Amino acid sequence: MSPGDAQPGEPGSSSTPSRPNAPAQVASSLKSTPNSRGAATVSDHISLVGVHVDQIRPWIQRDIQQAEKCPVDAMLQVLLQRASLDPKTKQPDLLKRCLKAVLPVCNGHAKAAVNDKDLHSSHIKEALDTYVLPGDERKYYEPFIKATNATLACLQGIKVDGMRAVSLDPNIVCQLNDKQMFQVHQNERSDRRPDVVILPVQSSRNAFPPDDMGDAEHTVRNAWQKPEKSLLWKDVLASIEFKRKAKRLSGPPSSYSVQAYTATDPDYLPVETAAPDGPATAAAGPSQTQAQHPAPVHARK
């Protein structure tokens, strides 16, 4: 969540002002990030996509510098409230209600909404117990995908007072990729090879030979298999890359309960901005001082 997207009164509420005098170098209807004024302006006026950029625009750096630290539970509370039936009314207990609602899924007691035994939440812990074992990176794909898809299937049946009903349009799946994908943006080709992606089930099915299976059976049988055809980058909702040491990780607990949030130590990792070689000028871009900015730590065990 960028500061420019935050709502008044929420963490990171400073916003990027409009820039009516931004130079219009190239007329283009392509907007990679329409919800981010700074990034969208840069995207519209860069002739090559994917090239190395030594400096970022000053307003983007300012947004990063002004980003505020936000505890994970506070961020989740904000996101849940935005997705609730009454996003403008403060609901301080919304996060706790949602956490209590998903406990049966976490503890292996929830059925999938489609009532497929292979997507029962009891399989989540089984998959995670396999995931934490040491081994080659590719061995992690299958248990991760199975745990994720069982979770998604079980969450479809969860109802929380005050929250919107689950939308299955589109129904989504966590799918193995590990194949080359590409997109063309502003006449430049960008190649990607994500290990795992989340995308609509129909997009996953299109990459396999036609069959008579339902979506649930396709998810169980094919989601952890490499597709025969290339998946389309335009269909990808999220991409996941696996990078972890080969040693064994600590396994999941035997059961979960709702407890007060305990921050990781440290909460944030420092991100250093190196001082440039030359003196600062108005056109040079970012400020020419060395600084440390807070950056959220990736989820960790």
C-alpha positions in Angstrom: 0.0 0.0 0.0 1.7 3.2 -1.1 1.3 6.5 0.7 -0.4 7.9 -2.3 -3.1 5.3 -2.1 -3.8 5.6 1.6 -7.0 7.1 2.9 -7.2 10.1 5.2 -6.6 9.2 8.8 -4.9 5.9 7.9 -1.2 5.1 8.1 0.8 6.7 5.3 -1.9 9.3 4.4 0.5 11.7 2.7 -0.3 11.8 -1.0 1.5 12.7 -4.2 0.1 16.0 -5.5 -0.9 16.5 -9.1 1.7 17.6 -11.6 -0.1 19.5 -14.4 3.2 20.5 -16.0 4.6 17.0 -16.4 6.2 16.9 -19.9 4.3 15.0 -22.4 7.1 13.5 -24.4 5.2 10.6 -26.1 1.5 10.3 -26.5 0.5 6.9 -25.0 -2.6 5.3 -23.7 -0.7 2.7 -21.8 -0.7 3.1 -18.0 1.1 0.3 -16.1 0.1 1.6 -12.7 -2.9 3.9 -13.0 -3.4 4.1 -9.2 0.1 5.5 -8.6 0.5 9.0 -10.0 4.3 9.0 -9.8 4.9 5.6 -11.2 2.2 6.1 -13.9 3.9 9.3 -15.0 7.2 7.6 -15.3 5.7 4.7 -17.2 4.1 7.0 -19.7 7.3 8.8 -20.5 9.9 6.0 -20.6 10.6 4.9 -24.2 12.2 1.6 -23.1 10.7 -0.7 -20.5 13.0 -3.1 -18.5 16.2 -0.9 -18.9 18.3 -0.2 -15.8 17.4 3.1 -14.2 20.2 4.8 -12.2 17.9 7.4 -10.6 14.2 7.6 -9.8 12.0 10.6 -10.2 12.1 12.9 -7.1 8.4 12.6 -6.3 8.7 8.8 -6.2 11.7 9.0 -3.9 9.7 11.5 -1.7 6.8 9.0 -1.5 9.3 6.3 -0.3 11.0 8.6 2.2 7.6 9.7 3.6 6.3 6.2 4.0 5.2 5.5 7.5 5.9 2.4 9.6 2.7 0.4 10.0 2.4 -2.8 12.2 1.0 -5.7 10.2 -2.1 -6.0 12.3 -2.9 -2.3 11.6 -2.4 -2.8 7.9 -4.7 -5.9 7.9 -7.3 -3.9 9.8 -7.3 -1.2 7.1 -7.4 -3.6 4.2 -10.3 -5.6 5.8 -12.2 -2.5 6.5 -11.9 -1.4 2.8 -13.3 -4.8 1.8 -16.2 -4.7 4.3 -19.8 -3.8 3.7 -19.3 -0.5 5.5 -15.8 0.7 4.6 -16.3 4.3 6.0 -17.2 3.2 9.5 -14.4 2.3 11.9 -14.7 -1.3 13.0 -12.0 -1.9 15.6 -12.9 -5.5 16.2 -13.1 -6.5 12.5 -9.6 -8.1 12.3 -10.3 -10.2 15.4 -13.6 -11.4 14.0 -12.0 -12.4 10.7 -9.2 -14.2 12.5 -11.6 -16.2 14.6 -13.6 -17.1 11.5 -10.6 -18.6 9.8 -9.4 -20.7 12.8 -11.3 -23.8 11.6 -9.3 -23.6 8.3 -6.0 -23.1 10.1 -6.7 -26.0 12.5 -7.8 -28.5 9.8 -11.5 -28.6 10.6 -13.0 -26.9 7.6 -14.5 -28.4 4.4 -13.9 -26.9 1.0 -16.9 -25.0 -0.3 -17.1 -27.5 -3.2 -16.9 -30.3 -0.6 -14.0 -32.1 -2.3 -12.2 -34.3 0.2 -8.8 -33.6 -1.4 -9.3 -29.9 -0.7 -10.2 -30.3 3.0 -8.2 -28.1 5.3 -6.7 -31.1 7.0 -4.4 -31.3 4.0 -2.9 -27.9 4.7 -0.8 -29.1 7.6 0.1 -32.3 5.7 1.4 -30.1 2.9 3.3 -27.7 5.2 4.9 -30.6 7.0 6.4 -31.6 3.6 7.2 -28.1 2.7 9.5 -27.5 5.6 11.8 -30.5 4.8 15.2 -29.8 3.4 15.7 -30.3 -0.3 15.9 -28.8 -3.8 13.8 -25.7 -4.5 11.6 -27.6 -7.0 10.5 -30.0 -4.3 8.8 -27.1 -2.5 6.4 -26.3 -5.4 3.9 -29.1 -5.0 3.3 -28.9 -1.2 3.1 -25.1 -1.4 0.5 -25.2 -4.2 -1.5 -27.9 -2.5 -1.6 -26.0 0.8 -2.5 -22.7 -1.0 -5.3 -24.3 -3.0 -6.8 -26.1 -0.1 -6.8 -22.8 1.8 -8.5 -20.9 -1.0 -11.1 -23.6 -1.4 -11.9 -23.6 2.3 -12.0 -19.8 2.6 -14.8 -19.7 0.0 -17.1 -21.1 2.6 -16.2 -18.6 5.4 -18.7 -16.0 6.3 -17.9 -13.0 8.5 -20.5 -10.5 9.7 -19.9 -7.2 8.1 -17.8 -8.6 5.3 -18.7 -8.9 1.6 -19.7 -12.3 0.3 -17.0 -14.3 -1.5 -16.8 -13.6 -5.2 -16.0 -16.5 -7.5 -15.8 -14.4 -10.6 -13.2 -15.3 -11.4 -12.5 -18.5 -9.4 -8.7 -18.5 -8.8 -6.0 -21.2 -8.5 -2.4 -21.4 -7.4 -0.7 -23.0 -10.5 2.8 -24.3 -11.1 4.5 -22.4 -14.0 8.3 -22.6 -14.1 8.1 -21.8 -17.8 9.1 -18.8 -19.8 6.4 -16.1 -20.1 6.6 -12.8 -21.8 4.7 -9.6 -22.4 5.1 -6.7 -24.8 4.8 -3.2 -23.4 5.5 -0.1 -25.4 7.0 -2.2 -28.2 9.5 -3.8 -25.8 9.4 -7.5 -24.9 9.8 -8.4 -21.2 10.6 -12.0 -20.3 9.6 -13.6 -17.0 9.8 -17.1 -15.5 7.9 -17.1 -12.2 7.9 -20.4 -10.3 4.3 -20.3 -9.3 1.4 -18.0 -10.3 -2.1 -17.2 -9.1 -4.6 -16.8 -11.9 -8.2 -17.6 -12.9 -8.9 -21.4 -13.1 -10.0 -21.1 -16.7 -6.7 -19.6 -17.7 -5.0 -22.6 -16.0 -7.3 -25.0 -17.8 -6.6 -23.4 -21.1 -2.9 -24.5 -20.7 -3.8 -28.2 -20.4 -5.5 -30.6 -22.9 -9.3 -30.4 -22.9 -11.0 -32.7 -20.3 -14.3 -33.3 -18.6 -13.1 -32.5 -15.1 -14.7 -29.9 -12.9 -12.6 -27.0 -11.6 -12.0 -28.6 -8.2 -10.7 -31.8 -9.8 -8.5 -29.8 -12.2 -7.1 -28.0 -9.2 -6.3 -31.2 -7.4 -4.8 -33.0 -10.4 -3.2 -30.3 -12.5 -2.3 -27.2 -10.4 1.0 -28.7 -9.2 1.9 -30.0 -12.7 3.8 -28.0 -15.3 1.3 -26.8 -17.9 1.7 -28.1 -21.5 1.1 -24.7 -23.0 2.5 -21.4 -21.8 0.3 -19.4 -19.4 -0.5 -15.9 -20.4 1.1 -13.1 -18.5 -1.9 -10.9 -18.9 -4.0 -13.5 -16.9 -1.5 -13.6 -13.9 -2.9 -12.0 -10.7 0.2 -12.7 -8.6 3.6 -14.4 -9.2 5.6 -16.2 -6.6 9.4 -16.9 -6.7 11.0 -19.5 -4.4 14.2 -18.5 -2.7 15.1 -20.3 0.5 18.0 -22.3 2.0 18.0 -26.0 1.7 17.9 -26.6 5.5 14.8 -27.8 7.3 12.4 -25.1 8.5 10.4 -25.2 11.7 7.1 -26.9 11.1 3.6 -25.5 11.7 2.2 -25.6 15.2 -0.3 -28.4 16.2 -3.0 -25.8 16.5 -3.7 -22.0 16.2 -5.4 -19.5 18.3 -6.1 -15.8 18.1 -3.4 -13.9 20.1 -2.1 -10.3 20.3 0.2 -9.3 17.5 3.9 -9.8 18.2 6.2 -7.9 15.9 9.3 -9.5 14.3 12.7 -8.3 15.5 13.6 -6.1 13.7 10.3 -4.8 12.5 11.9 -3.3 9.4 15.2 -3.7 7.5 17.1 -0.6 6.6 17.4 0.3 2.9 20.4 2.4 2.1 20.5 5.0 -0.6 24.0 5.5 -1.9 25.3 9.0 -2.4 25.8 9.9 -6.1 29.1 10.8 -7.6 28.2 14.4 -8.7 26.6 17.4 -7.1 22.8 17.7 -6.8 21.0 19.7 -9.4 17.3 20.5 -9.9 17.1 18.1 -12.9 19.2 15.4 -11.4 16.2 13.7 -9.7 16.5 12.3 -6.1 18.1 14.1 -3.3 21.8 13.7 -3.1 22.2 12.6 0.6 22.7 9.2 2.1 19.7 8.0 4.0 18.1 5.0 5.5 14.4 4.4 4.9 12.2 1.8 6.6 11.2 -1.1 4.4 8.9 -3.9 5.5 10.4 -7.3 6.0 9.1 -10.1 3.8 7.0 -12.7 5.6 9.2 -15.1 7.4 8.8 -18.2 9.5 
